[in-house]
Amino acid sequence: MSHLEPAADANPTNVKLVLGAVVATLLVASLGQTIISTALPIIVGDLGGIEHISWAITGYLLAATVSAPVFGKLGDMYGRKVMLQAGIAIFLVGSIIAAMSVNLAMLVFCRFIQGIGGGGLIVTAMAAVGDVLSPRERGKVQGYLGAVFGVSTVVGPLLGGLIVEMLNWRWLFLVNIPVGLVAFAVIAVAFETRTRGVKRSIDFAGAILLTTALSALVIYTSIGGTILPWLAPEALILPVVGVLALVGFIFAERRAAEPILPLSLFRNNAFRVSNGVGFIVGTAMFGTITYMPSYLLIVQGFGPTQAGLALLPMMIGLMGSSMLSGIFISRTGRYKHLPIVSTAILVVGALLLSTLAVDTPFLLVMFYMLLVGIGIGPVMSVGVTAIQNAVPHTVLGVATASAQMFRQIGGSLGVAILGAIFANRLAYETLAIGHPEGTAGFAAEALAAMPAGEQAAMMQAYVSALHPIYLVAAGAAVVAFILSWFLVEIPLSDRQPGQGRSGPAKAEPQAAE
């Protein structure tokens, strides 16, 4: 990489250091999302509040989703260095006070603060790649960054379990401190500070309205069907607020001097198609991750650690296909056919999962999961690469943030919608065999007390309730496959960021339709 010519935010002699800092900060932020999942039962045993346990995860996801476009835009305006360091500082503050939590409400609040910093770190780190590499070179690195997300999904829960067993749950947050401080110092050396004296206008109205709209959507999908019925008046207030905020956001962006999310991006083919595909694939990914462990626990009789490890083939497929697609992009400068092929593989994997039976061999289940991972991986790396190649460098950060934002929203909606489908189908199946108690009948003690024949019927009911989930995921993947064909490919150039806009000279007319 000796020929790289970094942009203004990077020190020309430290490109490799920049990329190392990017990977490190991305790993810290993505691990923060998953590391507490296996420790939640122990945490609520200490702090109480089991009825709100899911908010320790949801709070982080919500904050990461709403902070992404804000950090992306501010990075475009004031430079990646200051926003990366701000993200680390916020993440560390959240970590320190989370370790001192005295009840679950305090922990959820601290997780929200962590999520603001973590979401900002993810999008700013990915945008920083666009500052130091040419469009063609970015493909390989974005592939590696996609693999980092895969690693964190598996390593996070395992690392969290190990820390809790050896120390205690408060160290889940304290371990972030030395890592964050090292990353802060590396960024201070690797990145240069912008010294331009141009007065900038921050779009406060747009930021507030977009945050309100995203928050209302994510919270509604989190509480709908669980804390409150989907159509309860108290719950329906949220989508109404979300729609009103979205309408207000559109009006605000049309008038803003420097909009937080320029509406012109939605006229860009790569922006629309890549984010549409990412949204759909996020639905399939989070739906698969959510329901596969429960199948292995309840139906196949696995232990919690084994069920968690069973996601490993999916992550291997995701990581491998993400990295290989990145290498392919860098060598050929082409990318259009990668999401087409990968979403087709995702369709096959989801359809195979819809055939799961009580006695499906474990190795076959793992093969199905491997196919799903292979289908997801390229979408993560190709989407960001295509978007960064098709937009002006002045909006690189916010355009990059959009990929993370739409994927997270897709995941939130996907889990909510698939969860509603699963709950309704499970209630129907259990009622049909004379067990109207639904999910309560699948408690370990209740199953163990049943006669063998009755237990087998319950297992079959559970598996039957899973089938529509994966059929819907397969249908969504078909939509993503069709949508991928509409991506207008702009050949990736070897032009360095310092030479002008990050993409071919004629990219903008081709990308916008």
N, C-alpha and C positions, 0 to 999 in steps of 0.2 A: 504493500500500500504506500510505497514511497512517493508515488506520483500524485497523491491526493492533495487537493487544494481546498482547505477549509474556508468556511465563510467567516464573517466578522466575529461570531461568538466563540470561535475556537482558536486556540494557539496552534499555528501551523506545525510546530514541532511535536505536538502531543495528540495527534489524531487517534493513535492506538489507546492512549490513556483516556481520551474522551469516550471511545467505544467501551472500554472497560468500566468506566464510571456509569455509562448508560445501562449496561447489563446488570451491574451491581444494584443500582437504584431500582431498576425494574423488578429484580428478584425480591428485594426487600419489600416493595410495595405489594407485589402479587402474593408473597407469602403471608403478609399481614391479613389478607382476605381469608385464608384457609387455615392458618396455624392453630386457631382456637377451637376448630370444629370438634375434634376428638376430646377436648378438655372441658367442653360445656357442661356435661353432667357433674363433673367435679367442682366447677366454678359455682353452679347453682346450689350444689350441696353446701358450699361455704357461704354464699351470699344470699341464697333464697331467690324467690321470684321465678320459679320454673315456668309459670304461665307466659312469661315474656322472653323466654330463652332465645327464640329465633331472632329477636331484635339485635342480639349481639352480632349476628351475621348481617342482617338486613340493614342495620344502621351504617355499617361500613360500606355496603354496596350502594346504598342511597347516596351517601356523601361522595363516593368515588364517581358516581354517575353525574351528579350535578356540578361537581367541581371541574370535570374534564374540559368542557368548552371554555370556562372562565380562565383556567390555567393556560389552555392552548392559545387564546387570544392575547393574554397578557405576555406570554412568551414571545409572540410575534411583535409585540409593541416594545417590550423592555429587555428582551434577550432571554435565552434559555438558562444562563448561569444563575441569574437572580431568582428565577422561578423554581429551578431545581433546588437551590438552597432554601428557598422559602418552603417548598414542599417537604424537604427533610426536616426543617425546624418544626413545622406543624405536626408532622408524623411523630417526631420524638416527644413533643409536648403531650400529644395524645397518649403515647406509650407510657410515659412517666406517671401521669395521673391515673391511667388505667391500672397500673400496678398497685396503686394506693386505694383502689375502689373499696368502698365499705358496703355497697349494696349493688344490685343489678342495674338499677336506674343510672347510677353513676358510671358503671362500666359501659352501658349502652351509649351514654353521652360521650365518653372518652373514645369509644370505637367510632363514633361519628366524626370526631376531630381527626382521628387517625385516617379515616377514609377520605377526608378533604385533602390531607397531605398525600396519601397514597394514590388517589386518583390523579392529582396534579403531577406526581412523579412519573406515573405511567405514560401519560400523553406527552409530557415535556421531554422525557427520555427518548420516546419514539420520534418526536419531531427533531430532536438534536441530531439524529442520524441523517436527516435531510440537510442539515447545515454543513456536514463535513464530508459527505460522499455524493458522487454523481448519481443520477437516477438509476443507471444500470448497476452500479456497485451496491446500491441500497437493497436490492432484492435479496442478496445472500444474508446481509445483516438482519433484515426484517424477518427472514426465515428463522434465524437463530433466536430472535426476540419472541417469535411465536412459540418456539420450543421452550423458552423460559416460562411462559404461561403454563404449558403442559407440565413442566417439572414442578412448578409450585402447587399445582392441583393435587399431585400425588405426594410430594415431599412435605408439604405444609401439614396435613393431618398427622403424618408419621412423625415428623419432627416435634409437633406439638405434644403428641402422646409420650415421646421419649423424654422431653423436658419435664412434663408433669410427673412422670414416674421417678425421675432422678432428683428433681428439685421440688418446685411447686408451681401452681398455675401463674403466679405473679411474674415468674421469670419468662413467661411467654412474651411479655412486653419489655422487660428489662434487657433481654438479649439484643433488642433493637438499638440500644444506646451506643455501644462501641461501634457497631457496624455503620450506623447512621453518621456518627462523628467522622469515621474514616472516609465515608463517601462524601461528606461535606468538604473535607480537606482536599480530596482528590479533585473535586469539581472546582475548588478555588484555584488549583494549579492548572488544570486542563483547559478551563474556559477563560476567555478574556472578558472583561466587563465593558459593556457598551458605554461610550462617552459622548454619544450624540446629544446635542442640546435641543432637540426638536420637542416642542410641547405636544403632548398627546391628549386625546379626549377619550376618557373611559366611558363606555356605554353602561352606566349603572342601571338604567331602566330595563335595557335588554337582558342584563345579567340577572336581575331580580325576577323578571317575568319568566325567563327560561328556567331558572331554578325552581320557581313555583310550579310551573307546568310539569317538569320532570319529577319533582317531589310528589305531587299529587298522583301522578300515574304510578310511580313505584310503590307508594304507600297503599294505594287502592288495591293493586295486585297482591300486595303482601297480606292485607287484612281481609280481603274479600274471600268468603267461603271458609274462613278460619275464625278470626275474632268476631267478624260481623257477616251476615248473609250478603251475597253480592248485590241484591236489590234493596237492602235496608236503606231507609232515607238517610241515616247518618253516614253510611258508606257512599251513597250516590252523590253526596256533597263534593267529594274529592274529584271525580271526573268532571263535574260541572266547573269547579274551580280551575281544573287543569285546562279545559277547553277555553274558558274565558282568558286565562293567562296566556295561552298559546295565541289567541286572536290578538291580544294586546301586544304580545311579543312581535308579531308580524308587522303591526303598525309602527311599533317603536323602531324596529330595524330599518324600515323604509326611510325614517327620518334621522337616524343616528349618523354622526360624522364618521365614526369608526365602529360599525356594528359588531357585537360580540360573536354573532354567527351570520356572516353576510348572506343574504337571501340569493345573491347571484350564484353561490355555490350550487344551489339546487338546479341551476340550468346546466351544470357540468355533468356530462355523461358518466365519467368515472366516479364522481361523487355519488350520484344517484344510484347507479347500478351496484357499485361495490358496497355501499352502506345498506342497500336493500338486501343483497345476498348475505352480508354480515348479520343483519337483523334476524333473518330467517335461520341461518346456521346457529346463531346464539340460542335460539329457541330449541333446536334439536340437541345441541350440546348440553345445555343445563338440564333439559328434560331427561336425557339419558343418564347423566351423572346422578340425578336426584333419585331415580327409581330403581336402578340396577342393584345398589347395595341392599335395598329392602327385599328384593326378590331373592338374593343369595342368603340373606339372614333368615327370612321366614320360610321360604320354600325349600331351599337347598340345605339349610341347617348350618350355615357357616358362622364362625365367630366374627365379632366386629372388625378385628384386625385383618382377617382373611377377606372379608367383604370389601374393606377399603383397598386392599392390595389387588382385588379383582379388577379394579379400574386401570391397573397398570398397562395391560395390552392396549387399551384405548389411548392412553397417554403416549405409549411408545409409537403407535401409529400416527398420532398427532404430531409428535416431535419429529419423527423421521420424515414424514411427508412435508412438514413445514420447512425443514432444513434443505431437503432435496429440491423442493420447488424454488427456494431462494437461490440455490446454486444454479439451477436451470435458468432462472431469470437473469442472473449475472452473466452467464456464459452466452446466452442467445439474445438477450435484450427483448424477449417476447414473454407474454404472460397470459394472453386471453384464454387459451385453451385449458389452462390449469384449473380454474374454478369450474369449468364445464365438466371436465373429467372427474374432479374431486366430488362435486355435488352428485354426479351419477353414482359414484361409489357409495356416497352417503345414503342415497335412496335404497340401494341394495342392502346395506348394513341395517338400516331401520326396518326394512321389510322382513329381513331374517329375524330380527329381534321380535317382531310381531308374531312369530311362530313359536315362541318359547313355550315349553311344556313343563310340567312338574318334574319330569325325568330327563330333561335335556342335558346331555353330557357337558360337564364343566368346560372341557377344552373347546367344545363347539360354541358355547357362550362367549368364551374369550376370543374366538375367531370373529364372531359377529362384532364384538366390541372393537377389535383391531380395525375392522373395515370402517366402522363409524369414525374412529380416530383419523384414519387415512383420509376420509372424506372431509373432515373438518380442517385439518392442518393447513393445506395450501390457501384456503380462503382467508386465513388470518394474515398471512404474509403478503399475498397478492393484493388484497384490498388496500392496505396502507401504501404499498409500492405504487399501485395504479393511481391512487388519489394524489400522492405527493408528486407524481410525474405530470399530473394534468392541471395543477393549480399554480398560480404565481407564488413565489417565495414569501411574499408579504403576508399570505394567509396560510402558510404551511402548518403552523401550530394548531390553529383552530380546525383546519381541514383534517389533520391527523387525529385530533381529539374526537372528531365526529365518528370515526371508525370504532373507537372504544365506547362512545356513548350509545350508538345504535346497537352494538353487540350486547351491551349490558341491559338495555331496555328490552331487546328481544329475549334475553335470558329471563328477565323478571316476568315479562308477560307469558313466556313459554311455560315457566314453572307454575304460574297461576292458572293458566288455561288447562294445561295437562293435568294439574292437580284436581281441578273441578271435574274434568272428564273421568279421572280415575276414581274419585270419591263417589260420583253418581253411579258408575258402572259397578263398583264394589258393593255399594248398597243394594243394587239390583240383584247381583249374583248371590250375595249372602242371604237376602230375603227369599230368593228362589229355592234355597236349600234349607230354609227354616231357621235362619240365624239373623234376625232383624237388628242385632246390635252392631253390625257393620265392622269397623276397624277394631272395636274393643274386643272382638272375638279372636283377634290375631295376637293378643298378648301371649308371651311365652307360657305363662302359667295356665291360661285358658286352653291353649292348644294341647299342652301336655296332659290335661285332665280329660280330653275327649277320647272316645273310642277310636280305634284305627280307621274305620270306615268314615266316620264323621270328620276326622282330621284330614283324611285324603280329599274329602269333598270341599273342605275349607281351603286347602291348598290350591285345588283346581279353580275355585272361585277367585282366589287372589291372582292367579296367573291369567285367567280370562279377563280380569279387570285391567291388566297391563297391556293386553293386545291393542285396544284402541289408542293408547298413548303412542305406541310406536307406529301405528298406521297413520296417525295425524302427523307425527314427525316425518314419516316418509312422504306424505303429501306435501308438507312444507318444503322438504328437500327437492321435490319435483318442481315446485314454483321457483326455488333458487336456481335449479338447473336451467329452466326456461329463461329466467332473467339474465343468467350469465351470458347467454348468446347475444344479448343486446349491448354488451360492453364493447365500446369502440377502443381498439388497441392503438396506443400511441407508442411507437418504438422507443425504447429507453435509450437516451443518449449517454455519451461518455463525458458530457460537459460538466465541469466542476461547479459547485455552488457559487464560488467566488467569481465566476465568469458571467454571472447574470442570473436570470430566473432558472429555477431548477427543473428543467425539462427542455425538450426540443423547441426551437424557435417558433414553430408553427403549431405547437401543442394546443394552445387555447382555442383557436377556431375549430380544431378537430374534436376537442373534448366537449365543447358546449353545443347543445342542440336546442 
